[in-house]
Amino acid sequence: MPIPGAAGFQVGNPSALVLTAVIASLEIFALTSMTSIRAKSVALTKYLEELLLRPSLANDFEGEDLPYHIITPSDPSQRGAQLSVRLRPGLLEGVMEHLEKAGVIVDERKPDVIRVAPAPLYNTYEEVWDFVNIFITGCSKAQKGQINGHQEVQSLKGKDDKGWAQVK
């Protein structure tokens, strides 16, 4: 029977494996400060935002508006290290497929949002640049129907897999 209250969260001896991970992370934090980590976080996220708003590969969209927009506040004091990016309807699966094939890990929030979080302790500006280029390519391919997720949406044209044109 579980012990009620805070006493139920007591543990005996932590495992050596857990302690090794804790010690390793504390050694990393001992080399820096939260002020420095936050400063790099703000800078990386701002760089990500700027690249997403003015991508070098934007010509892939042939004069159209970008197929996404950032829904996270632009003010660094109102956000953490992540940006939520809303994609046009029908693009999420194709873009996620492209990102996964490229080895990029983001958080997916259906029906149409990805969350991107450059980690200040180990992500670099070059990795943020690479992400944006991979993401833009994925958006372009999904829009052109070159990735499965969008092909399915295009073939349904607003209908579900049984052909219904409205929500049941």
Backbone as numpy.savetxt, mean C-alpha at the origin, in Angstrom:
# Nx Ny Nz CAx CAy CAz Cx Cy Cz
-9.49 -22.76 32.71 -10.34 -21.59 32.71 -9.44 -20.34 32.71
-9.71 -19.40 31.80 -8.89 -18.18 31.75 -9.03 -17.35 33.02
-7.94 -16.68 33.37 -7.94 -15.78 34.52 -8.54 -14.46 34.06
-9.54 -13.94 34.77 -10.17 -12.68 34.35 -9.26 -11.47 34.60
-9.49 -10.41 33.81 -8.78 -9.16 34.01 -7.36 -9.19 33.48
-6.57 -8.19 33.90 -5.20 -8.03 33.43 -4.31 -9.21 33.83
-4.63 -9.87 34.92 -3.83 -11.02 35.37 -3.81 -12.14 34.32
-4.84 -12.20 33.50 -4.90 -13.22 32.46 -3.89 -13.03 31.35
-3.27 -11.86 31.30 -2.28 -11.58 30.26 -0.85 -11.82 30.73
-0.68 -12.26 31.94 0.65 -12.56 32.45 1.19 -13.80 31.76
2.48 -13.81 31.56 3.11 -14.99 30.97 4.30 -15.37 31.84
4.74 -16.56 31.64 5.91 -17.03 32.36 7.15 -16.46 31.71
8.03 -17.30 31.30 9.27 -16.89 30.67 9.07 -16.74 29.17
9.45 -15.59 28.60 9.37 -15.46 27.14 10.39 -16.38 26.48
10.08 -16.81 25.28 10.98 -17.73 24.58 12.26 -17.01 24.15
13.31 -17.78 23.99 14.59 -17.23 23.55 14.47 -16.62 22.16
13.68 -17.23 21.31 13.48 -16.72 19.95 12.83 -15.33 19.99
11.80 -15.17 20.80 11.13 -13.87 20.93 12.09 -12.83 21.49
12.85 -13.20 22.51 13.79 -12.26 23.11 14.88 -11.84 22.12
15.31 -12.75 21.28 16.33 -12.43 20.26 15.80 -11.36 19.31
14.56 -11.51 18.88 13.95 -10.51 17.99 13.80 -9.17 18.69
13.38 -9.18 19.94 13.22 -7.93 20.69 14.56 -7.23 20.86
15.59 -7.99 21.22 16.93 -7.40 21.40 17.43 -6.80 20.09
17.24 -7.52 18.98 17.69 -7.01 17.68 16.98 -5.70 17.34
15.67 -5.63 17.58 14.95 -4.39 17.26 15.36 -3.26 18.18
15.62 -3.56 19.45 16.06 -2.51 20.37 17.44 -1.98 19.99
18.31 -2.86 19.47 19.63 -2.41 19.00 19.49 -1.43 17.84
18.55 -1.68 16.95 18.32 -0.77 15.82 17.81 0.58 16.33
16.84 0.55 17.24 16.30 1.79 17.78 17.34 2.56 18.59
18.30 1.86 19.17 19.35 2.53 19.94 20.28 3.35 19.03
20.29 3.04 17.74 21.15 3.75 16.79 20.53 5.05 16.28
19.29 5.29 16.61 18.59 6.46 16.09 17.67 7.02 17.17
16.75 7.87 16.76 15.77 8.43 17.70 14.41 8.45 17.01
13.37 8.57 17.80 12.03 8.65 17.22 11.89 9.93 16.39
12.58 10.99 16.79 12.55 12.23 16.01 13.12 11.99 14.62
14.26 11.30 14.55 14.88 11.00 13.25 14.02 10.06 12.42
13.44 9.06 13.07 12.59 8.11 12.36 11.37 8.83 11.79
10.74 9.68 12.58 9.57 10.42 12.11 9.94 11.38 10.98
11.09 12.03 11.09 11.53 12.95 10.03 11.71 12.21 8.71
12.34 11.04 8.76 12.51 10.26 7.53 11.16 9.75 7.04
10.29 9.36 7.94 8.96 8.90 7.57 8.20 9.99 6.81
8.21 11.21 7.35 7.53 12.33 6.72 8.13 12.58 5.33
9.44 12.56 5.24 10.11 12.83 3.97 9.82 11.74 2.93
9.88 10.48 3.33 9.60 9.37 2.40 8.16 9.41 1.91
7.24 9.65 2.84 5.82 9.68 2.47 5.53 10.87 1.56
6.14 12.02 1.83 5.99 13.21 0.97 6.53 12.93 -0.43
7.66 12.27 -0.49 8.26 11.89 -1.78 7.32 10.96 -2.54
6.77 9.97 -1.86 5.81 9.05 -2.46 4.61 9.82 -2.99
4.08 10.73 -2.18 2.93 11.52 -2.59 3.24 12.34 -3.84
4.39 13.01 -3.85 4.77 13.84 -5.00 4.91 13.00 -6.27
5.53 11.84 -6.14 5.70 10.97 -7.32 4.35 10.47 -7.83
3.45 10.12 -6.91 2.13 9.63 -7.33 1.31 10.74 -7.99
1.46 11.96 -7.52 0.69 13.07 -8.09 1.25 13.54 -9.43
2.54 13.36 -9.64 3.18 13.78 -10.88 4.13 12.69 -11.37
3.58 11.53 -11.73 4.45 10.42 -12.12 5.15 10.67 -13.45
6.38 10.18 -13.54 7.16 10.35 -14.77 6.57 9.52 -15.91
5.82 8.49 -15.58 5.23 7.65 -16.62 3.78 8.00 -16.92
3.36 9.20 -16.53 1.95 9.59 -16.69 1.52 9.58 -18.15
2.47 9.65 -19.08 2.10 9.61 -20.49 1.50 8.26 -20.87
1.60 7.25 -20.00 0.94 5.97 -20.23 -0.57 6.12 -20.24
-1.09 7.22 -19.71 -2.52 7.41 -19.62 -3.09 8.27 -20.73
-2.25 8.59 -21.71 -2.67 9.25 -22.95 -3.59 10.44 -22.72
-3.16 11.38 -21.88 -3.90 12.60 -21.67 -5.11 12.48 -20.75
-5.42 11.27 -20.30 -6.54 11.08 -19.37 -6.10 11.47 -17.96
-7.09 11.64 -17.09 -6.77 11.83 -15.68 -6.13 10.55 -15.16
-5.35 10.68 -14.12 -4.74 9.50 -13.51 -5.85 8.56 -13.03
-5.63 7.25 -13.11 -6.68 6.30 -12.72 -6.76 6.06 -11.21
-6.27 6.99 -10.44 -6.28 6.88 -8.98 -6.20 8.27 -8.38
-6.52 8.35 -7.11 -6.28 9.59 -6.36 -5.98 9.23 -4.91
-5.19 10.08 -4.29 -4.78 9.86 -2.90 -5.90 10.38 -2.00
-6.36 9.54 -1.08 -7.44 9.95 -0.18 -6.95 10.27 1.23
-5.68 10.05 1.49 -5.08 10.40 2.77 -4.81 11.91 2.80
-5.01 12.58 3.93 -4.70 14.01 4.00 -3.25 14.30 3.57
-3.06 15.39 2.90 -1.72 15.76 2.44 -0.85 16.33 3.56
-1.47 16.87 4.57 -0.75 17.45 5.70 -0.11 16.34 6.54
1.24 16.31 6.63 1.92 15.26 7.40 1.49 15.16 8.85
1.01 16.26 9.44 0.57 16.20 10.84 -0.77 15.49 10.99
-1.45 15.23 9.86 -2.74 14.56 9.90 -2.67 13.12 9.39
-1.47 12.61 9.19 -1.33 11.25 8.68 -0.10 10.60 9.27
-0.03 9.30 9.13 1.16 8.56 9.53 2.05 8.34 8.32
2.66 7.17 8.25 3.61 6.88 7.19 2.96 6.30 5.95
1.65 6.12 5.95 1.02 5.46 4.81 0.12 6.40 4.03
-0.03 6.08 2.74 -0.98 6.79 1.89 -2.03 5.79 1.41
-3.28 6.18 1.48 -4.37 5.38 0.91 -4.64 5.92 -0.49
-4.64 5.02 -1.46 -4.80 5.40 -2.86 -6.04 4.70 -3.40
-7.03 5.48 -3.83 -8.27 4.91 -4.39 -8.10 4.79 -5.90
-8.31 3.58 -6.39 -8.23 3.30 -7.82 -9.60 3.44 -8.48
-9.60 3.64 -9.77 -10.87 3.63 -10.51 -11.50 2.25 -10.34
-12.82 2.19 -10.35 -13.49 0.89 -10.20 -13.00 -0.12 -11.23
-12.78 -1.34 -10.77 -12.38 -2.42 -11.64 -10.88 -2.61 -11.81
-10.08 -1.73 -11.25 -8.62 -1.83 -11.45 -7.90 -2.56 -10.31
-8.51 -2.66 -9.14 -7.80 -3.15 -7.97 -7.17 -4.53 -8.19
-7.94 -5.49 -8.65 -7.41 -6.85 -8.80 -6.24 -6.90 -9.77
-6.37 -6.22 -10.90 -5.29 -6.22 -11.88 -4.03 -5.54 -11.37
-4.21 -4.41 -10.70 -3.05 -3.69 -10.14 -2.40 -4.53 -9.05
-3.21 -5.15 -8.19 -2.64 -6.01 -7.13 -1.88 -7.18 -7.73
-2.42 -7.78 -8.77 -1.73 -8.89 -9.44 -0.36 -8.42 -9.95
-0.33 -7.25 -10.57 0.93 -6.72 -11.11 1.93 -6.44 -9.98
1.46 -5.82 -8.90 2.33 -5.52 -7.77 2.89 -6.81 -7.15
2.03 -7.79 -6.96 2.47 -9.06 -6.36 3.51 -9.75 -7.23
3.30 -9.75 -8.55 4.28 -10.37 -9.46 5.62 -9.65 -9.40
5.60 -8.36 -9.09 6.83 -7.57 -8.99 7.45 -7.66 -7.59
6.79 -8.37 -6.67 7.32 -8.52 -5.32 7.03 -7.34 -4.41
6.04 -6.53 -4.77 5.67 -5.36 -3.98 4.55 -5.75 -3.01
4.71 -5.35 -1.77 3.71 -5.65 -0.76 3.02 -4.36 -0.33
1.71 -4.33 -0.54 0.87 -3.21 -0.09 -0.35 -3.82 0.59
-1.11 -2.98 1.24 -2.33 -3.41 1.91 -3.51 -3.11 0.98
-4.36 -4.10 0.79 -5.51 -3.97 -0.10 -6.78 -3.79 0.71
-7.58 -2.81 0.34 -8.87 -2.57 0.99 -9.94 -2.52 -0.09
-10.68 -3.61 -0.21 -11.70 -3.67 -1.24 -12.82 -2.69 -0.93
-13.41 -2.08 -1.93 -13.38 -2.52 -3.31 -12.30 -1.88 -4.18
-11.65 -0.78 -3.71 -10.78 -0.09 -4.66 -9.63 0.71 -4.05
-9.17 0.35 -2.87 -8.12 1.13 -2.20 -6.91 0.26 -1.90
-5.73 0.81 -2.13 -4.50 0.20 -1.63 -3.88 1.19 -0.65
-3.19 0.64 0.33 -2.47 1.47 1.29 -0.98 1.16 1.13
-0.22 2.22 0.93 1.22 2.12 0.70 1.92 2.78 1.87
2.87 2.07 2.47 3.54 2.61 3.66 5.05 2.40 3.57
5.79 3.41 3.12 7.25 3.26 3.15 7.74 3.28 4.59
8.47 2.26 4.97 8.95 2.13 6.35 10.28 2.87 6.51
10.34 3.86 7.37 11.54 4.69 7.47 12.79 3.97 7.96
12.64 2.86 8.65 13.83 2.15 9.13 14.55 1.38 8.03
13.83 1.00 6.97 14.52 0.20 5.96 14.18 0.51 4.52
13.12 1.26 4.21 12.86 1.60 2.82 13.70 2.81 2.41
14.08 2.82 1.14 14.90 3.90 0.59 14.09 4.74 -0.39
14.63 5.89 -0.76 13.98 6.74 -1.76 13.94 6.02 -3.10
14.99 5.28 -3.40 15.02 4.52 -4.66 13.90 3.48 -4.69
13.63 2.83 -3.56 12.54 1.85 -3.52 11.18 2.52 -3.70
11.02 3.73 -3.17 9.78 4.47 -3.38 9.62 4.80 -4.86
10.70 5.25 -5.49 10.70 5.53 -6.94 10.32 4.27 -7.71
10.95 3.15 -7.37 10.65 1.88 -8.05 9.19 1.50 -7.87
8.67 1.64 -6.64 7.27 1.31 -6.39 6.36 2.11 -7.31
6.57 3.42 -7.38 5.68 4.27 -8.18 5.72 3.83 -9.64
6.89 3.53 -10.16 6.98 3.08 -11.55 6.27 1.75 -11.77
6.42 0.83 -10.83 5.72 -0.47 -10.93 4.21 -0.25 -10.83
3.80 0.59 -9.90 2.37 0.88 -9.70 1.76 1.52 -10.94
2.41 2.52 -11.50 1.91 3.22 -12.69 1.79 2.24 -13.86
2.79 1.37 -14.02 2.74 0.37 -15.08 1.56 -0.57 -14.86
1.35 -0.98 -13.60 0.22 -1.85 -13.28 -1.11 -1.18 -13.57
-1.23 0.10 -13.22 -2.47 0.85 -13.52 -2.71 0.92 -15.03
-1.64 1.20 -15.76 -1.75 1.32 -17.22 -2.19 -0.01 -17.83
-1.55 -1.09 -17.41 -1.90 -2.42 -17.95 -3.32 -2.81 -17.57
-3.73 -2.50 -16.34 -5.08 -2.84 -15.90 -6.11 -2.06 -16.72
-5.82 -0.79 -16.99 -6.74 0.03 -17.78 -6.86 -0.48 -19.20
-5.77 -0.97 -19.74 -5.77 -1.45 -21.13 -6.28 -2.89 -21.24
-6.63 -3.47 -20.09 -7.15 -4.84 -20.11 -6.08 -5.89 -20.28
-4.83 -5.56 -19.96 -3.73 -6.51 -20.12 -3.49 -7.35 -18.87
-4.30 -7.11 -17.83 -4.19 -7.88 -16.59 -5.57 -8.43 -16.28
-5.63 -9.66 -15.81 -6.90 -10.37 -15.62 -7.98 -9.62 -14.89
-7.69 -8.97 -13.79 -8.73 -8.33 -13.00 -9.58 -7.38 -13.83
-8.94 -6.58 -14.69 -9.69 -5.61 -15.49 -10.43 -6.29 -16.63
-9.84 -7.34 -17.22 -10.52 -8.04 -18.31 -11.87 -8.57 -17.84
-11.90 -9.11 -16.63 -13.16 -9.63 -16.09 -14.18 -8.51 -15.96
-13.75 -7.37 -15.45 -14.67 -6.24 -15.29 -15.15 -5.77 -16.65
-14.25 -5.66 -17.62 -14.63 -5.21 -18.95 -15.65 -6.16 -19.58
-15.45 -7.46 -19.44 -16.34 -8.41 -20.08 -17.71 -8.43 -19.42
-17.79 -8.08 -18.15 -19.08 -8.07 -17.45 -19.89 -6.82 -17.76
-19.20 -5.71 -18.05 -19.86 -4.43 -18.37 -21.00 -4.12 -17.39
-20.69 -4.17 -16.11 -21.68 -3.81 -15.11 -22.56 -4.95 -14.65
-22.36 -6.15 -15.19 -23.18 -7.30 -14.81 -22.35 -8.25 -13.95
-23.01 -9.05 -13.15 -22.27 -10.05 -12.40 -22.03 -11.27 -13.27
-21.42 -12.32 -12.71 -21.07 -13.48 -13.51 -22.29 -14.26 -14.04
-23.49 -13.95 -13.56 -24.69 -14.59 -14.06 -25.43 -13.70 -15.06
-24.90 -12.51 -15.32 -25.47 -11.62 -16.31 -26.46 -10.61 -15.78
-26.66 -10.53 -14.48 -27.60 -9.56 -13.93 -27.01 -8.16 -14.02
-27.82 -7.21 -14.38 -27.34 -5.83 -14.54 -27.56 -4.99 -13.29
-28.13 -5.56 -12.26 -28.36 -4.79 -11.05 -28.05 -5.64 -9.84
-27.89 -4.96 -8.72 -27.62 -5.66 -7.48 -28.88 -6.38 -7.05
-28.73 -7.64 -6.65 -29.90 -8.44 -6.24 -30.30 -8.12 -4.84
